[in-house]
Amino acid sequence: MSRLSYALSIALLASASVAATMLEQAKPAPTYESALSRSWEDVHNRVLAMAKDTVFPDSKLGWKPHPDSRTVLEELRHVTIGLEMTTAEAKGEKFDFDAREKADAGKPKTRASVVAEMEAAIAASYPLVKSKPRPQLLGWLEHQGEHYGKLVTAYRVNGVVPPVSRPKK
């Protein structure tokens, strides 16, 4: 290869690298609203993954860290009710959180039941959060993150690695 060919190759590679960097920099920064929406989806997708995760045994869904706390299953349902509440609020509807929680007492205490309810709540919530991200969601996002943390603790105490921490295949 001649020096000229070599120099041209280096120049082309450098130009491509500069062009790629410029394209990357040309992307607009995420807006507050899009970041809030993305975080809302991320925390709930993680909780949904836990609800679906059969590595965490069904026999442990009734586990709770203290007699005064929620079981794993109740924690998953509580997150779902939070999703339902934020959806109702985004629609301008009234939502009785306590009545909704009491209504869960008679529901099947199964993974399948919880997953179906959570998937329905997510399907209703995500489009509204994207189209109407409200500042109030920031507090709810933090609160739902606390529930995710409690679920991670339940996993670890019961000797199970949470889905997000497992090696990717």
Contacts in CASP RR format, 6 or more apart in sequence:
PFRMAT RR
TARGET T0000
AUTHOR 0000-0000-0000
METHOD contacts of the structure
MODEL  1
MSRLSYALSIALLASASVAATMLEQAKPAPTYESALSRSWEDVHNRVLAM
AKDTVFPDSKLGWKPHPDSRTVLEELRHVTIGLEMTTAEAKGEKFDFDAR
EKADAGKPKTRASVVAEMEAAIAASYPLVKSKPRPQLLGWLEHQGEHYGK
LVTAYRVNGVVPPVSRPKK
1 9 0 8 1.000
30 38 0 8 1.000
32 133 0 8 1.000
33 133 0 8 1.000
34 133 0 8 1.000
36 129 0 8 1.000
36 133 0 8 1.000
36 137 0 8 1.000
36 138 0 8 1.000
36 141 0 8 1.000
37 126 0 8 1.000
37 129 0 8 1.000
37 130 0 8 1.000
37 133 0 8 1.000
39 141 0 8 1.000
40 125 0 8 1.000
40 126 0 8 1.000
40 129 0 8 1.000
40 133 0 8 1.000
40 137 0 8 1.000
40 141 0 8 1.000
41 126 0 8 1.000
41 129 0 8 1.000
43 141 0 8 1.000
43 144 0 8 1.000
43 145 0 8 1.000
43 148 0 8 1.000
44 79 0 8 1.000
44 83 0 8 1.000
44 118 0 8 1.000
44 122 0 8 1.000
44 125 0 8 1.000
44 126 0 8 1.000
44 144 0 8 1.000
46 148 0 8 1.000
46 163 0 8 1.000
46 164 0 8 1.000
47 76 0 8 1.000
47 79 0 8 1.000
47 118 0 8 1.000
47 144 0 8 1.000
47 147 0 8 1.000
47 148 0 8 1.000
47 151 0 8 1.000
48 115 0 8 1.000
48 118 0 8 1.000
48 119 0 8 1.000
48 122 0 8 1.000
49 163 0 8 1.000
49 164 0 8 1.000
50 56 0 8 1.000
50 76 0 8 1.000
50 151 0 8 1.000
50 155 0 8 1.000
50 162 0 8 1.000
50 163 0 8 1.000
51 76 0 8 1.000
51 111 0 8 1.000
51 114 0 8 1.000
51 115 0 8 1.000
51 118 0 8 1.000
52 111 0 8 1.000
52 115 0 8 1.000
53 163 0 8 1.000
54 111 0 8 1.000
55 160 0 8 1.000
55 161 0 8 1.000
55 163 0 8 1.000
56 72 0 8 1.000
56 155 0 8 1.000
56 158 0 8 1.000
56 160 0 8 1.000
57 160 0 8 1.000
58 110 0 8 1.000
58 111 0 8 1.000
60 72 0 8 1.000
60 154 0 8 1.000
60 158 0 8 1.000
60 160 0 8 1.000
61 71 0 8 1.000
61 72 0 8 1.000
61 73 0 8 1.000
61 109 0 8 1.000
61 111 0 8 1.000
62 71 0 8 1.000
62 72 0 8 1.000
62 73 0 8 1.000
62 109 0 8 1.000
63 71 0 8 1.000
63 72 0 8 1.000
63 154 0 8 1.000
63 157 0 8 1.000
63 158 0 8 1.000
64 70 0 8 1.000
64 71 0 8 1.000
64 72 0 8 1.000
64 74 0 8 1.000
65 150 0 8 1.000
65 153 0 8 1.000
65 154 0 8 1.000
65 157 0 8 1.000
70 78 0 8 1.000
70 150 0 8 1.000
72 151 0 8 1.000
72 154 0 8 1.000
73 109 0 8 1.000
73 111 0 8 1.000
73 114 0 8 1.000
74 104 0 8 1.000
75 147 0 8 1.000
75 150 0 8 1.000
75 151 0 8 1.000
75 154 0 8 1.000
76 114 0 8 1.000
76 118 0 8 1.000
76 151 0 8 1.000
77 104 0 8 1.000
77 107 0 8 1.000
77 114 0 8 1.000
77 117 0 8 1.000
78 101 0 8 1.000
78 147 0 8 1.000
79 118 0 8 1.000
79 144 0 8 1.000
79 147 0 8 1.000
79 148 0 8 1.000
80 114 0 8 1.000
80 117 0 8 1.000
80 118 0 8 1.000
80 121 0 8 1.000
81 97 0 8 1.000
81 100 0 8 1.000
81 101 0 8 1.000
81 104 0 8 1.000
82 97 0 8 1.000
82 121 0 8 1.000
82 140 0 8 1.000
82 144 0 8 1.000
83 118 0 8 1.000
83 121 0 8 1.000
83 122 0 8 1.000
83 124 0 8 1.000
83 125 0 8 1.000
84 95 0 8 1.000
84 100 0 8 1.000
84 121 0 8 1.000
84 124 0 8 1.000
84 125 0 8 1.000
85 95 0 8 1.000
85 97 0 8 1.000
85 100 0 8 1.000
86 125 0 8 1.000
86 128 0 8 1.000
86 129 0 8 1.000
86 137 0 8 1.000
86 140 0 8 1.000
87 121 0 8 1.000
87 124 0 8 1.000
87 125 0 8 1.000
87 128 0 8 1.000
88 94 0 8 1.000
88 95 0 8 1.000
89 95 0 8 1.000
89 136 0 8 1.000
90 128 0 8 1.000
90 129 0 8 1.000
90 132 0 8 1.000
90 134 0 8 1.000
91 128 0 8 1.000
107 113 0 8 1.000
129 137 0 8 1.000
151 162 0 8 1.000
152 162 0 8 1.000
155 161 0 8 1.000
155 162 0 8 1.000
156 162 0 8 1.000
END
